Amino acid sequence: MKNEQRLKNKVAIITGGAGGIGSTIVDQFIAEGAKVISADITKIKLKKEPRFFYCRTDIRDSASVKNLIKKTLALFGTIDILINAAAVQKPIGPLTDISEKDWINCIMTNLIGTMLCCRHVLPAMISNKKGKIINFSGGGSTFPRPNYSAYASSKAAIVRFTETLSEEVRDHGIDVNSIAPGSVYTNMLKEIIQAGKIRGGKDYSGAVRIKSKGGDSPIHAANLCVYLASGFSDGITGKLISAVWDNWKGFDKNISEIKNSSLYTLRRVDGEKIIEIKNLQE
């Protein structure tokens, strides 16, 4: 049925729920029938919605994440979905000309924060023998991104962490995937513009263009999260999926191949294998 809620009565934790993408995911999950706990270090305006809850959380701190899980279980008795959308981008600039403290904070927030949320939510999901975890990759996870070394490194690490964790928990009925949300005009894009043309590097002109013409809508990422959090994606795990560029709405047409191959994963391009194929074709 077209209007059937795909996440009816599911319990979802969404970190970074105060952000431009995170808040859109929160709204979309509520519309799909989920009970949502928005976790963010930033205090947010509470919605007049009985299925929406807020928990101030510092995902860099293990005790704070444990408190988030404890409160969620006290409220609902279970956790079905975890969306790790919280992230920071700074520092921006050459490695020799940025703050070490900011570099480490970026890794702590993006990578360690994602790890801690996964680590502390897993006991509940393993007990339930089911669960959905969706992590956020980002610019630099699949290609070099000069002047954004902390952010790019953290996002590439999240993709590898996601696939590794997916193998660890596969037998518990838990799917773990990462998504690329697209070029959404958020505070991160504003930071690039504020950094200027030199420090912002190649990304500066793109950020200015997105500001003037508009970027990708955050609804694309929100819709992909709904799909990956729902039963329609059961068995799809360990993948990196683009909300904008991948035809994930058509996955059902070749679902078996997607589940049982290296499609939508990070892999090394084997130079010798390519040469071998070329030689066979000549």
HELIX and SHEET records of a PDB file:
HELIX    1   1 GLY A   20  ALA A   31  1                                  12    
HELIX    2   2 SER A   62  PHE A   76  1                                  15    
HELIX    3   3 LEU A   95  ASP A   97  5                                   3    
HELIX    4   4 GLU A  100  ILE A  107  1                                   8    
HELIX    5   5 MET A  108  ILE A  112  3                                   5    
HELIX    6   6 GLY A  113  ASN A  128  1                                  16    
HELIX    7   7 SER A  149  VAL A  169  1                                  21    
HELIX    8   8 ARG A  170  HIS A  172  5                                   3    
HELIX    9   9 ASN A  187  GLY A  200  1                                  14    
HELIX   10  10 LYS A  202  LYS A  213  1                                  12    
HELIX   11  11 PRO A  218  ALA A  229  1                                  12    
HELIX   12  12 GLY A  231  SER A  233  5                                   3    
HELIX   13  13 TRP A  248  ASN A  254  5                                   7    
HELIX   14  14 ILE A  255  LYS A  259  1                                   5    
HELIX   15  15 GLY A  271  GLN A  281  1                                  11    
SHEET    1   A 7 PHE A  52  ARG A  56  0                                        
SHEET    2   A 7 LYS A  35  ASP A  40  1                                        
SHEET    3   A 7 VAL A  11  THR A  15  1                                        
SHEET    4   A 7 ILE A  81  ASN A  84  1                                        
SHEET    5   A 7 GLY A 131  PHE A 136  1                                        
SHEET    6   A 7 ILE A 174  ALA A 180  1                                        
SHEET    7   A 7 LEU A 240  SER A 242  1                                        
END                                                                             
